[in-house]
Amino acid sequence: MTAPTWTHISNPDALFAAYRTLHAQLVQQKNKGKFLLFIAQYAGMANRMQGIVSAYALALLTNRALVVVWTDFTVHLSDLLETPSFAWDFKVLPSALHSWLEQEPRHVIQVLPDWSFPGVPAYEPGANINGTMDSLLCSDLYHAWSSRHVVALLTWSNLLPFLYSNPHYKDFFERMFGSAENVFGALAREVLRPSAAVRHHVRSLPQHTVAMHIRTLFEYSPRFQMSRRFEATFFACARRIAARHGTSSTAPVFLSTDRLMTRWRARQRLQARLLNPELGPGERMGEMQHMHGGQQGATPEKAPVVEKKRAIKAASDLWQVALARQHVISPWSTFSSVALALSNTSASDVKFAVATIGVCTPVTSVEIGSHAWQLVLAELDARQIKTEGTQVGKSSFARCISRSTLPAAALRQTHKCYLRGCWPPWAVEDPRSPHWANPRTGI
């Protein structure tokens, strides 16, 4: 095949249908097919999910069968996610293909942030991160990887900003999805589907429900811990949303959180308005961290069972939050960002973020952020421009792009905001805007 499938397709439904057919053909070809392995062995559930979406995008663009290698968890891939319309689980592939994929040399794409320095993602020295990012940003990957039967992706970052900024794919994404802001959500809703066990715990929500995700603990840095003072801001945001519908004293609230005391205080504040006052199997006095935590309070023989319950509870919370049309979400949390992307909310729906600086602000874009993308923006910021279009000094990567050529969604992920710790995953209104809420009054 001299060109990838997507070059002659004009709408997402046709694209996804064509990929399902292609995937089946590639699996049948076994060692003559081309594959993209997503190695899901880093970070937690939501980070793995955004890695899967990145891998799915790369598989679509390069005509490769996506295979997910799900490791290092006490739960299996199928416990959380339903198999999409193509066979993607490495463990259930035909034995001959399974063995070949294990032995075949792989071209490894590695984008793994190291959060030793908060707000500034660093990368393992041997990963050649600049070369990798340059390839994602500037190369026609279908032809660049043409000699490789197996490409392996190791990441928990969202790589979509790289791909929709790539000159080879920019027009395709705009034609297929309308704008870069729609890409992650459209791909996520196609490939991320809750398992039967997860769906069992998901319920329909009453009209005007406000879904809140309050993440209080961030393991990589105490700088981003959510204090009790910030909890009050979440409830102020919820009041602000409910006031728009004239239901400020009656609007129901669904709460997803990682701390027992946060739920206890929510019960005191909201009383009957809290739709899920009961303690989930993953919550405890300390941290749950959706899919990260240990087995506190569980005996060794029961630990896997406890972890599976926590995992399913976390996944059901994620889809429950996604069902709502109105949200109050946590900064720096991939769980929040993936839930909002899956929600398919429109511009008329109400979305607020509680920033680490303690204010409630409207979210103006649901395009999910990227840890790795901050290095690209830092590189562009570091370039010295003598005259328009003339660069002084050497650029280590990203030579094919400039700020003037980037989609608006990519530009919104501002490097300065990221370092300042205000709200990196989504665009928000300017902090000087009169629309920012007073955290004490929610006005």
N, C-alpha and C positions, 0 to 999 in steps of 0.2 A: 504494500500500500504506500503510495507516494505522498499522501496527504492525510492528516488526521480526520476523523469522522466529522467533527464539528464544523469544518469549513463550509459544508453545503447545507447546514441546518439553521432554521430561522427562529425556532421557539423552544423554550425549556422542555416542554412535554416530549417533543420529538427528539430532543437531545438525550433525555434520560432513557427513552425507549430504545434509541439506537445504541446507547451504551450497554443496556441490558443484553441486547443481541450480541454485541461485540464481546462482552465479558464471557458469555457462554461459549462462544467460538474459541476464545483464547484458552479457556480451561480445558476444552476438548483437545486442543492442539498439544497440551502438556508441555514437553520440553522444547517445542517449537514456538510456543507463544511468548508474549512479553508481559511482564508482571511488575506491579509496584507493591512492595511489601511495606505496610505501615507497622513499625515496631512500637507497640504501645506498652512501654515499660517505665515511663517517667510521669511523675506528678499524679494528680488525682483525677477523678472521674470527668469533670467538665473540661480540664485541660486535655485529657485524652480525646474527648469528643471533638474539640476544635482541631486537634491533630488529625483525626479521621476526616473531617471536612476538608482540610488542606490536602490530604492525600487523595481524596476523591476528586478534587479539582485537578490535581496533577495527572491522575489517571485518565480523566476525561480529555485533557489537552494533549496527552501523549499516546493515546490508544493502548492503554495497558489495563490489565485486569487487576483491580484492587484486592489485596489480600491482607487481612488484619491479623497480626501476631500479638495476641493479648497475653501479657506475662506479668508476674510479680504481684498478682492480686489473689485474695482468697475467694474471689468470685469470678465466674467465667463471663466472657463477653455476652453469651446468650442469656445470662441472668438479668442483664440490664437492657440490652438492645435486641430488638427483633431483627432477624436476617432480612435485609432489604430485598429488592427484586433480583438480586444476583447473589451467588454463593461467595461469601467473603471471609469466612472463618478458616484460618490456617489449620486448625485442629481437625476439621471435618472434610478436608480436601481428599481426593482419592490418594491412596498410599503412594503410588508411583510418582504423582506430582508433588506430594508432600516431601518425599525423599529428594527429588531433584531440586526443589526450591531450597532445601537445607544445604545442599552441596554446591550448587551453582555459584560461581563468584558474583559478588554484588557490587554495584556502584552505589556508594553510601552517601546520602544527603543528610547532613547533621546540623540542626539548628537548635541548640540546647542552652538556654540562658543559665547563668550561674549568678545567684542573687547575693553574692558576698558583699557587694556594694549596692545598697538600696537605691532603686531608681535608675541605676545605670547597668544594664545587663552586660556581663562579660561572658566570654565563651572559652571553652577548652582550647588550649594552645594548638592541639593537633587537628582541630576541626576545620581549619582553613575557612573561617566564617566569611571573610570578605569575598573569597572566590566563590563560595556557595551563594551568597546573596547576589553577587554580580551575575551569576548564571541564572538565578531565578528572575532577576530584574531585566536582563538584557538578551538572553539567549532564546532561540527557537528550540525548546527542549525536546520536541518530537524528533528533530534531526540530530541534536546534540547527543541524545542518548540512544540513537538508532542502533549502535553496535552492541548495546547492553540488553541482555535478555531479562535481567533482574535489577531493578533499582530499589534500594531500601531507604526509607525515610524515617529518621529519628528526630522527633520534635514534639514539643507541647505548645509551640507558638502557632498563632494564626498566620499562615503564609499568603492569604488572599491579597493583602495590599501589594505584595511583590508582583503577583500574577496580573492583577488588573492594572498595574502601572507599567507592565512590560509592553513595549511598543508592538510586539508580535501578537499580543492578546487583548490589548486595550479596546480595539474596535469590536472584537468578538463579544466581550463582556457587556459593552454598552448595547450592542444589537440584541443580545440574548436576554439581558436582565434589566435593561433600561438605564441603570446607573450602578456605580460601584457599591453604593449603599445596600443594594438588594442582593448582592451576590452570596454572601455567607448565609443569610437566612434561607434563600431559595435552595441552596445545596444542602444545608442542614436539615431542612424539612423533608427533603427527598431521601436522605441516607440515614438520618438518626430517627429511629422509630422505637418507642418504648416496648419492652418485652411484655408478655402476658402477666408476669408477676408484678411488674411495675404498674401496668394499666389497672390491675385489680385494686390498687390503692388510690387511684386518681378519681376524683369526683367532679361532677359539674359544679360550677360556682354560681351563686345568686348574682343578679344584675348589680352593677356598680361595685362589685367586690374589688378591694384594693389588695394586691398581692405585695407583701413585703419580704425581702430577703435581707436579714441582718447578720452579716458575718462580723464577728467580734475579734477573731484571732487570725493573724497572718504570721505563719511560722518563720518566714525568712527575715523578718525585721520587726522589732518592737515599735519602730517608728510608725507603723501603720496599724497598730492595735486600735480597736474601736472602743472608746471609753463609754461609761454610762451616760456621760453628758451627750454623746452623739446619739444614743438610743432615743432621747427625747426629740431629736431632730427628725427621726424617722416618723414618729407619731405626728409631729407638726406637718410633715409632708402629707401624710395620709389625711389629716384634717383639711388641708388645702385642696386636695383632690376631691374629697367628699363635698366640700362647700360648693364646688362647681355644679353639683347635681342637687344641691339643697338637702343633702343627707348627712351633714357633718356629724350628727349625733346618732345616726342609725346605720351608716355604711358598714357592711361586713368586711372583715379583714382576714386574709389567709397569711400566716406567718411561717417562714422557713428560717431557721436560725441554728447556730452551732453551740448554744449555751443554754443550760437549764434556767439560770436566773433571768435571762432575757425573756424567755417564755413566761416565767412566773410574773415578772413585772408587766408583761403584755396582758396577762389575765387580769391583773389588778386594774389596769387602765381601761381595757376594752370590755371586760366582763362578757356578756352574752354576744357581743359583736365579733369576738374572736372565733372563727369557724373551726379551728383545730387547737383547742386548749390542752388536749391530752399530750403527755410526754411521749415523744417518738423514741424508738429503740436505739437511736444513735446519740441522743442528747444525754449529757451528764453535767456535773458541776463545772468541770473544766472544759476542754475543747472536744468537739466531735470532729470538726473538719471533714466535710463531706468526702468520705472515702480515704482520708489520710490517716485517721487516728488508730491507736492501738486497741487492745481489748481490755480496758480497765473494768474490773468487776467480773470478768469472765474467766472460768477455769480453762486450762490449756485445751482440754478435749472439747469445750464448748465454744472456744474462740472463733473458729471458722463460721459457725452458725450465727454468732453474734455479728460478725463482720458482714455476712451476707444480708442479714436483716438491715444493718445500717446502710449498706450499699443500695438495697432496694428502696429503703425509706428516702435516701438522698435523691435517687433518680425519680421517685414519684413526686417528691417536693419540686424538683426541677420542672417536670411537666405540669404540675399543678400551678406553679407560678406562670408558666407559659400560657396557660389557658385564660388567664385574666387579661383584661383590656387596660387595666390601670396598674401601675407599678411604682414601688419605691424600692430602689435597689442599692447595693453596696459598692463602694469604690474598690478598685483593685481586685475584684472577685470575678473569676472566669465563670463561676456558677451563675452569677447574676447576668453576665453578658450573654452566655449561651441560652439561658432561659428567655431573655428578651428577644434574641434572634429567632428562636423557635416560635415565639408568640405570634408572629406575622401581624404585628400591630400596624395601624395606619397612622398618618399624620394627625388625625383627629383624636387618637387615643392619648391618654395622659400618662407621661412617663417622667419620673423625677429621680435624681440621684442625690445621695447624701455624701458630700465631699468630705475628705479628711480634715478640711479646715472648718468643718462644722456648720455648713449651710445646706439648705435644700434648694436645688436648682433644676429647672426643666432640662430634659434630655432632648436634643434637637436632631440626633441621628442615631439609628439603631445598628449601624455598622460596627461590628465587633473590633476591638483594638488588637494590637500586636506588640508583644514585648520586643521582638526582633526589629520591627519597623523603626523603632526609635533610633537605632544605629544609622539607618539610612538618612533620617532627617538630620541627625547630628553631622553626618558627612556633608550633606548639602549645605547646612549652616556654616560649616567650617571652610567652605570654598571662598576664596577671595576673588571678587569680580573687579577687574580693572575697568572694563567698559562692557556694555551689554553684549552678551554672547562671547566674551573673551575671558577665559579662565587664567588665573595666575597661580602657579604652583601645581602640584600633582594631586590627583584624586586617586585614592586607593581602590575604589570601586564605584559602581553606579554611574559610569561615564555616559550611559545612554539616556539618562533622564536629567531633568532639572525641575525646580519648583514650578516653572511655568507649564510643564507638560504633565504634571501629576493630576489625577482626578481629585475633585474636591474632598471626597471621603478620605483620601490619603493625607491631604494637607491638614485636615481637622485634627489628626492625631499629633498634636504639637509637642515637640520635644521639651519645650520649656514647661508646659503644663505637666508633663510626665515627671520631670525632675522635681517640680514644686509639690507634687503629691496632691494635686487638686482632683482631677478626674480623667485619667488616661484612656479608659476603654472607649468612651463615646464623646462626641462633641457636646459641649454645654454652652449656655449663653455666657457672655462676658460677665465676670464677677462684679463689674461695676453696674450691671444692668439692674434697673428697679424691680425686675421680676424675681430676683433672689429673695428667698423667704427669710424672715427673722426666725431663728431656731427656737425661740421661746414662744412665739405666737403663731407661727405658721402662716403669717400674712406677707 
